[in-house]
């Protein structure tokens, strides 16, 4: 994920979330994630999104960070 820092990947991030803090995803963030998965990744309607997975939590954290920057 970060050049020169091979250990800073999704696994590292999930450990950080697990031990460092927890995240509550609000409804508008869930809608953004769902829109991305449905439109860009073209997941099927019967497929469910795991909002507690480290990958989705990292996406939400990045959404929040970009909102903070703007």
PDB file of N, CA, C, O and CB in Angstrom:
ATOM      1  N   UNK A   1       0.821  -1.183   0.000  1.00  0.00           N
ATOM      2  CA  UNK A   1       0.000   0.000   0.000  1.00  0.00           C
ATOM      3  C   UNK A   1       0.865   1.247   0.000  1.00  0.00           C
ATOM      4  O   UNK A   1       0.544   2.221  -0.682  1.00  0.00           O
ATOM      5  CB  UNK A   1      -0.934  -0.002   1.193  1.00  0.00           C
ATOM      6  N   UNK A   2       1.944   1.235   0.744  1.00  0.00           N
ATOM      7  CA  UNK A   2       2.867   2.379   0.785  1.00  0.00           C
ATOM      8  C   UNK A   2       4.233   1.884   0.361  1.00  0.00           C
ATOM      9  O   UNK A   2       4.761   0.937   0.943  1.00  0.00           O
ATOM     10  CB  UNK A   2       2.923   3.035   2.214  1.00  0.00           C
ATOM     11  N   UNK A   3       4.816   2.520  -0.656  1.00  0.00           N
ATOM     12  CA  UNK A   3       6.127   2.092  -1.144  1.00  0.00           C
ATOM     13  C   UNK A   3       7.157   2.196  -0.026  1.00  0.00           C
ATOM     14  O   UNK A   3       7.207   3.192   0.696  1.00  0.00           O
ATOM     15  CB  UNK A   3       6.564   2.940  -2.362  1.00  0.00           C
ATOM     16  N   UNK A   4       7.962   1.175   0.105  1.00  0.00           N
ATOM     17  CA  UNK A   4       8.999   1.147   1.127  1.00  0.00           C
ATOM     18  C   UNK A   4       8.476   0.722   2.490  1.00  0.00           C
ATOM     19  O   UNK A   4       9.264   0.529   3.416  1.00  0.00           O
ATOM     20  CB  UNK A   4       9.640   2.496   1.237  1.00  0.00           C
ATOM     21  N   UNK A   5       7.185   0.575   2.632  1.00  0.00           N
ATOM     22  CA  UNK A   5       6.581   0.152   3.896  1.00  0.00           C
ATOM     23  C   UNK A   5       5.699  -1.061   3.621  1.00  0.00           C
ATOM     24  O   UNK A   5       4.472  -0.973   3.663  1.00  0.00           O
ATOM     25  CB  UNK A   5       5.754   1.314   4.554  1.00  0.00           C
ATOM     26  N   UNK A   6       6.332  -2.181   3.342  1.00  0.00           N
ATOM     27  CA  UNK A   6       5.611  -3.371   2.907  1.00  0.00           C
ATOM     28  C   UNK A   6       4.580  -3.860   3.922  1.00  0.00           C
ATOM     29  O   UNK A   6       3.606  -4.514   3.549  1.00  0.00           O
ATOM     30  CB  UNK A   6       6.588  -4.471   2.621  1.00  0.00           C
ATOM     31  N   UNK A   7       4.784  -3.553   5.182  1.00  0.00           N
ATOM     32  CA  UNK A   7       3.884  -4.063   6.211  1.00  0.00           C
ATOM     33  C   UNK A   7       2.651  -3.179   6.405  1.00  0.00           C
ATOM     34  O   UNK A   7       1.741  -3.555   7.145  1.00  0.00           O
ATOM     35  CB  UNK A   7       4.628  -4.194   7.520  1.00  0.00           C
ATOM     36  N   UNK A   8       2.603  -2.025   5.763  1.00  0.00           N
ATOM     37  CA  UNK A   8       1.449  -1.141   5.909  1.00  0.00           C
ATOM     38  C   UNK A   8       0.445  -1.446   4.801  1.00  0.00           C
ATOM     39  O   UNK A   8       0.349  -0.715   3.815  1.00  0.00           O
ATOM     40  CB  UNK A   8       1.880   0.356   5.870  1.00  0.00           C
ATOM     41  N   UNK A   9      -0.290  -2.521   4.976  1.00  0.00           N
ATOM     42  CA  UNK A   9      -1.283  -2.936   3.993  1.00  0.00           C
ATOM     43  C   UNK A   9      -2.632  -3.054   4.686  1.00  0.00           C
ATOM     44  O   UNK A   9      -2.787  -2.572   5.808  1.00  0.00           O
ATOM     45  CB  UNK A   9      -0.883  -4.281   3.317  1.00  0.00           C
ATOM     46  N   UNK A  10      -3.592  -3.672   4.055  1.00  0.00           N
ATOM     47  CA  UNK A  10      -4.926  -3.798   4.642  1.00  0.00           C
ATOM     48  C   UNK A  10      -4.879  -4.574   5.958  1.00  0.00           C
ATOM     49  O   UNK A  10      -5.615  -4.257   6.893  1.00  0.00           O
ATOM     50  CB  UNK A  10      -5.877  -4.488   3.657  1.00  0.00           C
ATOM     51  N   UNK A  11      -4.021  -5.587   6.032  1.00  0.00           N
ATOM     52  CA  UNK A  11      -3.904  -6.341   7.287  1.00  0.00           C
ATOM     53  C   UNK A  11      -3.423  -5.446   8.421  1.00  0.00           C
ATOM     54  O   UNK A  11      -3.951  -5.512   9.531  1.00  0.00           O
ATOM     55  CB  UNK A  11      -2.945  -7.527   7.115  1.00  0.00           C
ATOM     56  N   UNK A  12      -2.426  -4.613   8.149  1.00  0.00           N
ATOM     57  CA  UNK A  12      -1.935  -3.675   9.159  1.00  0.00           C
ATOM     58  C   UNK A  12      -3.053  -2.723   9.550  1.00  0.00           C
ATOM     59  O   UNK A  12      -3.268  -2.463  10.734  1.00  0.00           O
ATOM     60  CB  UNK A  12      -0.705  -2.886   8.638  1.00  0.00           C
ATOM     61  N   UNK A  13      -3.758  -2.209   8.565  1.00  0.00           N
ATOM     62  CA  UNK A  13      -4.833  -1.260   8.809  1.00  0.00           C
ATOM     63  C   UNK A  13      -5.942  -1.896   9.641  1.00  0.00           C
ATOM     64  O   UNK A  13      -6.475  -1.257  10.548  1.00  0.00           O
ATOM     65  CB  UNK A  13      -5.394  -0.740   7.487  1.00  0.00           C
ATOM     66  N   UNK A  14      -6.292  -3.135   9.348  1.00  0.00           N
ATOM     67  CA  UNK A  14      -7.353  -3.793  10.102  1.00  0.00           C
ATOM     68  C   UNK A  14      -6.938  -4.004  11.558  1.00  0.00           C
ATOM     69  O   UNK A  14      -7.774  -3.916  12.457  1.00  0.00           O
ATOM     70  CB  UNK A  14      -7.714  -5.136   9.454  1.00  0.00           C
ATOM     71  N   UNK A  15      -5.671  -4.277  11.795  1.00  0.00           N
ATOM     72  CA  UNK A  15      -5.190  -4.398  13.180  1.00  0.00           C
ATOM     73  C   UNK A  15      -5.257  -3.052  13.878  1.00  0.00           C
ATOM     74  O   UNK A  15      -5.590  -2.980  15.061  1.00  0.00           O
ATOM     75  CB  UNK A  15      -3.744  -4.945  13.217  1.00  0.00           C
ATOM     76  N   UNK A  16      -4.942  -1.977  13.151  1.00  0.00           N
ATOM     77  CA  UNK A  16      -5.022  -0.633  13.708  1.00  0.00           C
ATOM     78  C   UNK A  16      -6.460  -0.314  14.104  1.00  0.00           C
ATOM     79  O   UNK A  16      -6.698   0.220  15.187  1.00  0.00           O
ATOM     80  CB  UNK A  16      -4.498   0.406  12.699  1.00  0.00           C
ATOM     81  N   UNK A  17      -7.422  -0.635  13.236  1.00  0.00           N
ATOM     82  CA  UNK A  17      -8.824  -0.387  13.555  1.00  0.00           C
ATOM     83  C   UNK A  17      -9.288  -1.247  14.716  1.00  0.00           C
ATOM     84  O   UNK A  17     -10.031  -0.788  15.583  1.00  0.00           O
ATOM     85  CB  UNK A  17      -9.698  -0.645  12.338  1.00  0.00           C
ATOM     86  N   UNK A  18      -8.844  -2.494  14.727  1.00  0.00           N
ATOM     87  CA  UNK A  18      -9.296  -3.422  15.753  1.00  0.00           C
ATOM     88  C   UNK A  18      -8.801  -2.997  17.131  1.00  0.00           C
ATOM     89  O   UNK A  18      -9.570  -3.023  18.092  1.00  0.00           O
ATOM     90  CB  UNK A  18      -8.822  -4.838  15.436  1.00  0.00           C
ATOM     91  N   UNK A  19      -7.548  -2.611  17.246  1.00  0.00           N
ATOM     92  CA  UNK A  19      -6.978  -2.316  18.551  1.00  0.00           C
ATOM     93  C   UNK A  19      -6.938  -0.823  18.867  1.00  0.00           C
ATOM     94  O   UNK A  19      -6.952  -0.431  20.034  1.00  0.00           O
ATOM     95  CB  UNK A  19      -5.594  -2.881  18.633  1.00  0.00           C
ATOM     96  N   UNK A  20      -6.888  -0.001  17.839  1.00  0.00           N
ATOM     97  CA  UNK A  20      -6.741   1.419  18.081  1.00  0.00           C
ATOM     98  C   UNK A  20      -8.050   2.157  18.248  1.00  0.00           C
ATOM     99  O   UNK A  20      -8.161   3.036  19.101  1.00  0.00           O
ATOM    100  CB  UNK A  20      -5.985   2.026  16.981  1.00  0.00           C
ATOM    101  N   UNK A  21      -9.040   1.815  17.450  1.00  0.00           N
ATOM    102  CA  UNK A  21     -10.326   2.505  17.512  1.00  0.00           C
ATOM    103  C   UNK A  21     -11.344   1.737  16.700  1.00  0.00           C
ATOM    104  O   UNK A  21     -10.999   0.809  15.968  1.00  0.00           O
ATOM    105  CB  UNK A  21     -10.208   3.958  17.000  1.00  0.00           C
ATOM    106  N   UNK A  22     -12.562   2.115  16.829  1.00  0.00           N
ATOM    107  CA  UNK A  22     -13.613   1.502  16.029  1.00  0.00           C
ATOM    108  C   UNK A  22     -14.269   2.589  15.185  1.00  0.00           C
ATOM    109  O   UNK A  22     -14.134   3.779  15.467  1.00  0.00           O
ATOM    110  CB  UNK A  22     -14.664   0.776  16.932  1.00  0.00           C
ATOM    111  N   UNK A  23     -14.970   2.167  14.161  1.00  0.00           N
ATOM    112  CA  UNK A  23     -15.630   3.119  13.272  1.00  0.00           C
ATOM    113  C   UNK A  23     -17.104   2.785  13.176  1.00  0.00           C
ATOM    114  O   UNK A  23     -17.487   1.619  13.076  1.00  0.00           O
ATOM    115  CB  UNK A  23     -14.982   3.115  11.872  1.00  0.00           C
ATOM    116  N   UNK A  24     -17.918   3.810  13.209  1.00  0.00           N
ATOM    117  CA  UNK A  24     -19.337   3.659  12.936  1.00  0.00           C
ATOM    118  C   UNK A  24     -19.596   4.311  11.588  1.00  0.00           C
ATOM    119  O   UNK A  24     -19.331   5.499  11.405  1.00  0.00           O
ATOM    120  CB  UNK A  24     -20.226   4.294  14.071  1.00  0.00           C
ATOM    121  N   UNK A  25     -20.109   3.539  10.656  1.00  0.00           N
ATOM    122  CA  UNK A  25     -20.369   4.051   9.316  1.00  0.00           C
ATOM    123  C   UNK A  25     -21.793   4.590   9.286  1.00  0.00           C
ATOM    124  O   UNK A  25     -22.739   3.875   9.616  1.00  0.00           O
ATOM    125  CB  UNK A  25     -20.159   2.943   8.227  1.00  0.00           C
ATOM    126  N   UNK A  26     -21.946   5.858   8.889  1.00  0.00           N
ATOM    127  CA  UNK A  26     -23.289   6.421   8.829  1.00  0.00           C
ATOM    128  C   UNK A  26     -23.960   6.052   7.505  1.00  0.00           C
ATOM    129  O   UNK A  26     -23.330   5.480   6.615  1.00  0.00           O
ATOM    130  CB  UNK A  26     -23.241   7.954   9.002  1.00  0.00           C
ATOM    131  N   UNK A  27     -25.232   6.385   7.392  1.00  0.00           N
ATOM    132  CA  UNK A  27     -26.018   5.971   6.224  1.00  0.00           C
ATOM    133  C   UNK A  27     -25.508   6.575   4.921  1.00  0.00           C
ATOM    134  O   UNK A  27     -25.509   5.896   3.895  1.00  0.00           O
ATOM    135  CB  UNK A  27     -27.465   6.352   6.419  1.00  0.00           C
ATOM    136  N   UNK A  28     -25.077   7.825   4.935  1.00  0.00           N
ATOM    137  CA  UNK A  28     -24.586   8.447   3.697  1.00  0.00           C
ATOM    138  C   UNK A  28     -23.287   7.801   3.229  1.00  0.00           C
ATOM    139  O   UNK A  28     -23.056   7.678   2.026  1.00  0.00           O
ATOM    140  CB  UNK A  28     -24.374   9.952   3.903  1.00  0.00           C
ATOM    141  N   UNK A  29     -22.438   7.387   4.166  1.00  0.00           N
ATOM    142  CA  UNK A  29     -21.205   6.692   3.798  1.00  0.00           C
ATOM    143  C   UNK A  29     -21.526   5.300   3.239  1.00  0.00           C
ATOM    144  O   UNK A  29     -20.883   4.844   2.294  1.00  0.00           O
ATOM    145  CB  UNK A  29     -20.260   6.580   5.021  1.00  0.00           C
ATOM    146  N   UNK A  30     -22.509   4.640   3.822  1.00  0.00           N
ATOM    147  CA  UNK A  30     -22.926   3.333   3.300  1.00  0.00           C
ATOM    148  C   UNK A  30     -23.449   3.472   1.872  1.00  0.00           C
ATOM    149  O   UNK A  30     -23.180   2.621   1.024  1.00  0.00           O
ATOM    150  CB  UNK A  30     -24.012   2.704   4.208  1.00  0.00           C
ATOM    151  N   UNK A  31     -24.193   4.542   1.609  1.00  0.00           N
ATOM    152  CA  UNK A  31     -24.706   4.768   0.262  1.00  0.00           C
ATOM    153  C   UNK A  31     -23.575   4.985  -0.734  1.00  0.00           C
ATOM    154  O   UNK A  31     -23.635   4.478  -1.854  1.00  0.00           O
ATOM    155  CB  UNK A  31     -25.649   5.965   0.249  1.00  0.00           C
ATOM    156  N   UNK A  32     -22.544   5.731  -0.343  1.00  0.00           N
ATOM    157  CA  UNK A  32     -21.392   5.948  -1.228  1.00  0.00           C
ATOM    158  C   UNK A  32     -20.674   4.635  -1.524  1.00  0.00           C
ATOM    159  O   UNK A  32     -20.328   4.354  -2.672  1.00  0.00           O
ATOM    160  CB  UNK A  32     -20.412   6.952  -0.598  1.00  0.00           C
ATOM    161  N   UNK A  33     -20.456   3.842  -0.494  1.00  0.00           N
ATOM    162  CA  UNK A  33     -19.781   2.556  -0.671  1.00  0.00           C
ATOM    163  C   UNK A  33     -20.630   1.636  -1.548  1.00  0.00           C
ATOM    164  O   UNK A  33     -20.118   0.978  -2.454  1.00  0.00           O
ATOM    165  CB  UNK A  33     -19.502   1.891   0.701  1.00  0.00           C
ATOM    166  N   UNK A  34     -21.925   1.599  -1.270  1.00  0.00           N
ATOM    167  CA  UNK A  34     -22.801   0.733  -2.065  1.00  0.00           C
ATOM    168  C   UNK A  34     -22.843   1.183  -3.527  1.00  0.00           C
ATOM    169  O   UNK A  34     -22.823   0.353  -4.435  1.00  0.00           O
ATOM    170  CB  UNK A  34     -24.222   0.723  -1.476  1.00  0.00           C
ATOM    171  N   UNK A  35     -22.900   2.480  -3.747  1.00  0.00           N
ATOM    172  CA  UNK A  35     -22.900   3.004  -5.121  1.00  0.00           C
ATOM    173  C   UNK A  35     -21.625   2.585  -5.849  1.00  0.00           C
ATOM    174  O   UNK A  35     -21.679   2.163  -7.004  1.00  0.00           O
ATOM    175  CB  UNK A  35     -23.032   4.549  -5.118  1.00  0.00           C
ATOM    176  N   UNK A  36     -20.486   2.700  -5.182  1.00  0.00           N
ATOM    177  CA  UNK A  36     -19.214   2.302  -5.786  1.00  0.00           C
ATOM    178  C   UNK A  36     -19.220   0.814  -6.143  1.00  0.00           C
ATOM    179  O   UNK A  36     -18.853   0.439  -7.256  1.00  0.00           O
ATOM    180  CB  UNK A  36     -18.047   2.614  -4.832  1.00  0.00           C
ATOM    181  N   UNK A  37     -19.631  -0.021  -5.207  1.00  0.00           N
ATOM    182  CA  UNK A  37     -19.636  -1.465  -5.453  1.00  0.00           C
ATOM    183  C   UNK A  37     -20.621  -1.854  -6.553  1.00  0.00           C
ATOM    184  O   UNK A  37     -20.326  -2.723  -7.374  1.00  0.00           O
ATOM    185  CB  UNK A  37     -19.975  -2.213  -4.171  1.00  0.00           C
ATOM    186  N   UNK A  38     -21.776  -1.221  -6.570  1.00  0.00           N
ATOM    187  CA  UNK A  38     -22.807  -1.579  -7.558  1.00  0.00           C
ATOM    188  C   UNK A  38     -22.470  -1.036  -8.949  1.00  0.00           C
ATOM    189  O   UNK A  38     -22.592  -1.756  -9.939  1.00  0.00           O
ATOM    190  CB  UNK A  38     -24.179  -1.047  -7.111  1.00  0.00           C
ATOM    191  N   UNK A  39     -22.046   0.229  -9.028  1.00  0.00           N
ATOM    192  CA  UNK A  39     -21.818   0.849 -10.332  1.00  0.00           C
ATOM    193  C   UNK A  39     -20.426   0.579 -10.900  1.00  0.00           C
ATOM    194  O   UNK A  39     -20.289   0.268 -12.084  1.00  0.00           O
ATOM    195  CB  UNK A  39     -22.032   2.328 -10.226  1.00  0.00           C
ATOM    196  N   UNK A  40     -19.422   0.694 -10.087  1.00  0.00           N
ATOM    197  CA  UNK A  40     -18.051   0.553 -10.590  1.00  0.00           C
ATOM    198  C   UNK A  40     -17.585  -0.895 -10.617  1.00  0.00           C
ATOM    199  O   UNK A  40     -16.961  -1.334 -11.583  1.00  0.00           O
ATOM    200  CB  UNK A  40     -17.103   1.371  -9.744  1.00  0.00           C
ATOM    201  N   UNK A  41     -17.886  -1.631  -9.562  1.00  0.00           N
ATOM    202  CA  UNK A  41     -17.437  -3.026  -9.485  1.00  0.00           C
ATOM    203  C   UNK A  41     -18.486  -3.992 -10.013  1.00  0.00           C
ATOM    204  O   UNK A  41     -18.212  -5.178 -10.198  1.00  0.00           O
ATOM    205  CB  UNK A  41     -17.088  -3.387  -8.051  1.00  0.00           C
ATOM    206  N   UNK A  42     -19.666  -3.490 -10.250  1.00  0.00           N
ATOM    207  CA  UNK A  42     -20.774  -4.253 -10.835  1.00  0.00           C
ATOM    208  C   UNK A  42     -21.092  -5.538 -10.075  1.00  0.00           C
ATOM    209  O   UNK A  42     -21.242  -6.608 -10.666  1.00  0.00           O
ATOM    210  CB  UNK A  42     -20.455  -4.591 -12.265  1.00  0.00           C
ATOM    211  N   UNK A  43     -21.194  -5.406  -8.742  1.00  0.00           N
ATOM    212  CA  UNK A  43     -21.609  -6.588  -7.988  1.00  0.00           C
ATOM    213  C   UNK A  43     -23.094  -6.818  -8.237  1.00  0.00           C
ATOM    214  O   UNK A  43     -23.824  -5.892  -8.591  1.00  0.00           O
ATOM    215  CB  UNK A  43     -21.313  -6.422  -6.459  1.00  0.00           C
ATOM    216  N   UNK A  44     -23.524  -8.029  -8.054  1.00  0.00           N
ATOM    217  CA  UNK A  44     -24.904  -8.410  -8.311  1.00  0.00           C
ATOM    218  C   UNK A  44     -25.820  -7.931  -7.184  1.00  0.00           C
ATOM    219  O   UNK A  44     -25.375  -7.796  -6.044  1.00  0.00           O
ATOM    220  CB  UNK A  44     -25.013  -9.929  -8.476  1.00  0.00           C
ATOM    221  N   UNK A  45     -27.077  -7.675  -7.485  1.00  0.00           N
ATOM    222  CA  UNK A  45     -28.015  -7.198  -6.453  1.00  0.00           C
ATOM    223  C   UNK A  45     -28.125  -8.135  -5.248  1.00  0.00           C
ATOM    224  O   UNK A  45     -28.327  -7.678  -4.123  1.00  0.00           O
ATOM    225  CB  UNK A  45     -29.385  -7.013  -7.061  1.00  0.00           C
ATOM    226  N   UNK A  46     -27.994  -9.439  -5.482  1.00  0.00           N
ATOM    227  CA  UNK A  46     -28.114 -10.375  -4.355  1.00  0.00           C
ATOM    228  C   UNK A  46     -26.839 -10.451  -3.502  1.00  0.00           C
ATOM    229  O   UNK A  46     -26.857 -11.029  -2.415  1.00  0.00           O
ATOM    230  CB  UNK A  46     -28.457 -11.762  -4.877  1.00  0.00           C
ATOM    231  N   UNK A  47     -25.752  -9.880  -3.983  1.00  0.00           N
ATOM    232  CA  UNK A  47     -24.518  -9.870  -3.197  1.00  0.00           C
ATOM    233  C   UNK A  47     -24.597  -8.767  -2.142  1.00  0.00           C
ATOM    234  O   UNK A  47     -25.015  -7.645  -2.427  1.00  0.00           O
ATOM    235  CB  UNK A  47     -23.276  -9.666  -4.114  1.00  0.00           C
ATOM    236  N   UNK A  48     -24.195  -9.101  -0.944  1.00  0.00           N
ATOM    237  CA  UNK A  48     -24.248  -8.165   0.179  1.00  0.00           C
ATOM    238  C   UNK A  48     -22.862  -7.620   0.477  1.00  0.00           C
ATOM    239  O   UNK A  48     -21.859  -8.318   0.322  1.00  0.00           O
ATOM    240  CB  UNK A  48     -24.834  -8.845   1.428  1.00  0.00           C
ATOM    241  N   UNK A  49     -22.817  -6.380   0.900  1.00  0.00           N
ATOM    242  CA  UNK A  49     -21.554  -5.725   1.251  1.00  0.00           C
ATOM    243  C   UNK A  49     -21.316  -5.896   2.740  1.00  0.00           C
ATOM    244  O   UNK A  49     -22.211  -5.655   3.550  1.00  0.00           O
ATOM    245  CB  UNK A  49     -21.568  -4.213   0.861  1.00  0.00           C
ATOM    246  N   UNK A  50     -20.113  -6.310   3.100  1.00  0.00           N
ATOM    247  CA  UNK A  50     -19.728  -6.454   4.508  1.00  0.00           C
ATOM    248  C   UNK A  50     -19.137  -5.129   4.970  1.00  0.00           C
ATOM    249  O   UNK A  50     -17.962  -4.847   4.732  1.00  0.00           O
ATOM    250  CB  UNK A  50     -18.702  -7.634   4.712  1.00  0.00           C
ATOM    251  N   UNK A  51     -19.951  -4.323   5.626  1.00  0.00           N
ATOM    252  CA  UNK A  51     -19.513  -2.992   6.059  1.00  0.00           C
ATOM    253  C   UNK A  51     -18.523  -3.035   7.214  1.00  0.00           C
ATOM    254  O   UNK A  51     -17.960  -2.002   7.576  1.00  0.00           O
ATOM    255  CB  UNK A  51     -20.707  -2.167   6.459  1.00  0.00           C
ATOM    256  N   UNK A  52     -18.301  -4.194   7.795  1.00  0.00           N
ATOM    257  CA  UNK A  52     -17.326  -4.342   8.879  1.00  0.00           C
ATOM    258  C   UNK A  52     -15.984  -4.879   8.401  1.00  0.00           C
ATOM    259  O   UNK A  52     -15.066  -5.054   9.202  1.00  0.00           O
ATOM    260  CB  UNK A  52     -17.879  -5.256   9.944  1.00  0.00           C
ATOM    261  N   UNK A  53     -15.860  -5.144   7.096  1.00  0.00           N
ATOM    262  CA  UNK A  53     -14.592  -5.681   6.593  1.00  0.00           C
ATOM    263  C   UNK A  53     -13.522  -4.590   6.607  1.00  0.00           C
ATOM    264  O   UNK A  53     -13.839  -3.411   6.450  1.00  0.00           O
ATOM    265  CB  UNK A  53     -14.766  -6.253   5.159  1.00  0.00           C
ATOM    266  N   UNK A  54     -12.269  -4.971   6.792  1.00  0.00           N
ATOM    267  CA  UNK A  54     -11.185  -3.977   6.831  1.00  0.00           C
ATOM    268  C   UNK A  54     -11.095  -3.145   5.554  1.00  0.00           C
ATOM    269  O   UNK A  54     -10.769  -1.959   5.603  1.00  0.00           O
ATOM    270  CB  UNK A  54      -9.858  -4.672   7.069  1.00  0.00           C
ATOM    271  N   UNK A  55     -11.384  -3.763   4.416  1.00  0.00           N
ATOM    272  CA  UNK A  55     -11.284  -3.042   3.144  1.00  0.00           C
ATOM    273  C   UNK A  55     -12.341  -1.939   3.053  1.00  0.00           C
ATOM    274  O   UNK A  55     -12.049  -0.821   2.627  1.00  0.00           O
ATOM    275  CB  UNK A  55     -11.436  -4.019   1.961  1.00  0.00           C
ATOM    276  N   UNK A  56     -13.564  -2.263   3.455  1.00  0.00           N
ATOM    277  CA  UNK A  56     -14.632  -1.256   3.415  1.00  0.00           C
ATOM    278  C   UNK A  56     -14.371  -0.172   4.453  1.00  0.00           C
ATOM    279  O   UNK A  56     -14.581   1.009   4.176  1.00  0.00           O
ATOM    280  CB  UNK A  56     -16.015  -1.910   3.660  1.00  0.00           C
ATOM    281  N   UNK A  57     -13.916  -0.553   5.640  1.00  0.00           N
ATOM    282  CA  UNK A  57     -13.604   0.449   6.662  1.00  0.00           C
ATOM    283  C   UNK A  57     -12.489   1.384   6.197  1.00  0.00           C
ATOM    284  O   UNK A  57     -12.512   2.580   6.485  1.00  0.00           O
ATOM    285  CB  UNK A  57     -13.201  -0.235   7.976  1.00  0.00           C
ATOM    286  N   UNK A  58     -11.511   0.828   5.475  1.00  0.00           N
ATOM    287  CA  UNK A  58     -10.439   1.673   4.951  1.00  0.00           C
ATOM    288  C   UNK A  58     -10.993   2.640   3.906  1.00  0.00           C
ATOM    289  O   UNK A  58     -10.590   3.802   3.865  1.00  0.00           O
ATOM    290  CB  UNK A  58      -9.311   0.809   4.342  1.00  0.00           C
ATOM    291  N   UNK A  59     -11.908   2.172   3.066  1.00  0.00           N
ATOM    292  CA  UNK A  59     -12.530   3.051   2.076  1.00  0.00           C
ATOM    293  C   UNK A  59     -13.277   4.191   2.758  1.00  0.00           C
ATOM    294  O   UNK A  59     -13.171   5.345   2.342  1.00  0.00           O
ATOM    295  CB  UNK A  59     -13.487   2.256   1.174  1.00  0.00           C
ATOM    296  N   UNK A  60     -14.030   3.871   3.801  1.00  0.00           N
ATOM    297  CA  UNK A  60     -14.790   4.899   4.518  1.00  0.00           C
ATOM    298  C   UNK A  60     -13.845   5.888   5.188  1.00  0.00           C
ATOM    299  O   UNK A  60     -14.096   7.093   5.188  1.00  0.00           O
ATOM    300  CB  UNK A  60     -15.721   4.257   5.566  1.00  0.00           C
ATOM    301  N   UNK A  61     -12.772   5.383   5.753  1.00  0.00           N
ATOM    302  CA  UNK A  61     -11.791   6.273   6.375  1.00  0.00           C
ATOM    303  C   UNK A  61     -11.192   7.219   5.334  1.00  0.00           C
ATOM    304  O   UNK A  61     -10.976   8.396   5.623  1.00  0.00           O
ATOM    305  CB  UNK A  61     -10.675   5.454   7.062  1.00  0.00           C
ATOM    306  N   UNK A  62     -10.921   6.718   4.129  1.00  0.00           N
ATOM    307  CA  UNK A  62     -10.405   7.570   3.052  1.00  0.00           C
ATOM    308  C   UNK A  62     -11.451   8.579   2.584  1.00  0.00           C
ATOM    309  O   UNK A  62     -11.111   9.720   2.271  1.00  0.00           O
ATOM    310  CB  UNK A  62      -9.948   6.711   1.869  1.00  0.00           C
ATOM    311  N   UNK A  63     -12.725   8.170   2.534  1.00  0.00           N
ATOM    312  CA  UNK A  63     -13.797   9.105   2.193  1.00  0.00           C
ATOM    313  C   UNK A  63     -13.828  10.241   3.206  1.00  0.00           C
ATOM    314  O   UNK A  63     -13.941  11.411   2.839  1.00  0.00           O
ATOM    315  CB  UNK A  63     -15.166   8.383   2.144  1.00  0.00           C
ATOM    316  N   UNK A  64     -13.729   9.891   4.476  1.00  0.00           N
ATOM    317  CA  UNK A  64     -13.728  10.914   5.533  1.00  0.00           C
ATOM    318  C   UNK A  64     -12.519  11.828   5.419  1.00  0.00           C
ATOM    319  O   UNK A  64     -12.627  13.042   5.585  1.00  0.00           O
ATOM    320  CB  UNK A  64     -13.751  10.256   6.917  1.00  0.00           C
ATOM    321  N   UNK A  65     -11.364  11.234   5.133  1.00  0.00           N
ATOM    322  CA  UNK A  65     -10.140  12.025   5.034  1.00  0.00           C
ATOM    323  C   UNK A  65     -10.204  13.001   3.870  1.00  0.00           C
ATOM    324  O   UNK A  65      -9.797  14.154   4.011  1.00  0.00           O
ATOM    325  CB  UNK A  65      -8.929  11.112   4.881  1.00  0.00           C
ATOM    326  N   UNK A  66     -10.710  12.559   2.721  1.00  0.00           N
ATOM    327  CA  UNK A  66     -10.813  13.468   1.579  1.00  0.00           C
ATOM    328  C   UNK A  66     -11.821  14.566   1.850  1.00  0.00           C
ATOM    329  O   UNK A  66     -11.647  15.694   1.389  1.00  0.00           O
ATOM    330  CB  UNK A  66     -11.202  12.702   0.315  1.00  0.00           C
ATOM    331  N   UNK A  67     -12.870  14.253   2.588  1.00  0.00           N
ATOM    332  CA  UNK A  67     -13.823  15.287   3.002  1.00  0.00           C
ATOM    333  C   UNK A  67     -13.191  16.294   3.938  1.00  0.00           C
ATOM    334  O   UNK A  67     -13.503  17.484   3.887  1.00  0.00           O
ATOM    335  CB  UNK A  67     -15.027  14.658   3.670  1.00  0.00           C
ATOM    336  N   UNK A  68     -12.303  15.816   4.794  1.00  0.00           N
ATOM    337  CA  UNK A  68     -11.580  16.686   5.711  1.00  0.00           C
ATOM    338  C   UNK A  68     -10.648  17.634   4.957  1.00  0.00           C
ATOM    339  O   UNK A  68     -10.476  18.787   5.353  1.00  0.00           O
ATOM    340  CB  UNK A  68     -10.785  15.851   6.713  1.00  0.00           C
ATOM    341  N   UNK A  69     -10.050  17.145   3.873  1.00  0.00           N
ATOM    342  CA  UNK A  69      -9.119  17.962   3.108  1.00  0.00           C
ATOM    343  C   UNK A  69      -9.813  19.056   2.288  1.00  0.00           C
ATOM    344  O   UNK A  69      -9.215  20.094   2.005  1.00  0.00           O
ATOM    345  CB  UNK A  69      -8.312  17.080   2.195  1.00  0.00           C
ATOM    346  N   UNK A  70     -11.062  18.823   1.911  1.00  0.00           N
ATOM    347  CA  UNK A  70     -11.730  19.803   1.046  1.00  0.00           C
ATOM    348  C   UNK A  70     -12.468  20.874   1.818  1.00  0.00           C
ATOM    349  O   UNK A  70     -13.073  21.762   1.218  1.00  0.00           O
ATOM    350  CB  UNK A  70     -12.691  19.109   0.133  1.00  0.00           C
TER     351      UNK A  70
END
